[in-house]
Amino acid sequence: MSHLLRGELIKTVTTRTVLGFAVGTVAFAALNALVVAAWSGTLDEVAEKEEALSAMPVLLMLWGLVGAAGEYRHRTAAPAALVGRRGRGVVLSARIAAYALTGLLLGALTTTVSVGLALPLLSDQPGPDLTSADVGAVVAGNLVAFVLSTILGAALGALIRSPVLGVVVLLVVNFAVVPLLSGVWEAGVNLTPFGAAGILSRMTHHTTLSVVSAGWVLAAWTVAVTLVAVVVERRRDLA
C-alpha cells in the first residue's frame, strides 16, 4: 500500500493542475483578507474578524475532482491498477489518500497566507481582538475543511469521471443552487457539504449550525461519497 501511496503522491504533486489551484487558492485567501479586514468597514465582532482569516475550501474540492476525474479522461486509472497489482478500490483509496495529504499541505500554505496578512490589518479594528485560541480554532477549521473538501472532490471525480462535467455541476450547485436555497431554507443549506465547509472555515457565521456540527456534517458527506466511489470503482470496467 505504501508504494501505491507514494506513486499517487508523485502524480498529485508533479502536475501543472496542482500548481494552478495552489496559486488560485492562495490568491483568493489574500484577497479575502484584504476585502474583509481592510475594505469592508468596521469589524467589531469576533466572528466578523474570523472571516478575514478564512479561505475557500471549494477550490480544493474542484482540484480533487479535476485531478481524480482526469485519471479516467487520460486513461491512466487502469494502468495504475495493473502496475500496482492491487484491486481497483485499493488503488482509488491510495489516490484519495494522496489528495488528502496534498490538500493538507495546500491548506496549510493558504491558511498561513490568510492569517499572516489578515492579523496585522485587523489590529486597527475596534472591539475585542482575536486571541491565540480564536486564531488556532480558525486555522484548525480551515485545515479540516480543506482536507475533507479535497477528499470529497476526489471521490466525486472518481464517480463522475469527466472533469468538465464535474466542474460545471460543482460550480452551478455552489454558486447558483446553494445561494438560491439559502434564501428560503438556511438550515438545509448548512447541511450540504458546501454550507458546512463555509461554516467550518468561518466564511459563514451566525448560522443555525455550530462549527463543530458543521465539521461532522462535512465529514459524513465525505465518508459516504468516498465509500460509494470505492465500491463503484471495484465493480466497473476501467477501460
Secondary structure, 3 states (H helix, E strand, C coil): CHHHHHHHHHHHHCCHHHHHHHHHHHHHHHHHHHHHHHHCCCCCCHHHHHHCCCCCCHHHHHHHHHHHHHHHHCCCHHHHHHHHCCCHHHHHHHHHHHHHHHHHHHHHHHHHHHHHHHHHHHCCCCCCCCCHHHHHHHHHHHHHHHHHHHHHHHHHHHHHCCHHHHHHHHHHHHHHHHHHHHCCCHHHHHCCHHHHHHHHCCCCCCCCCCHHHHHHHHHHHHHHHHHHHHHHHHHCCCC
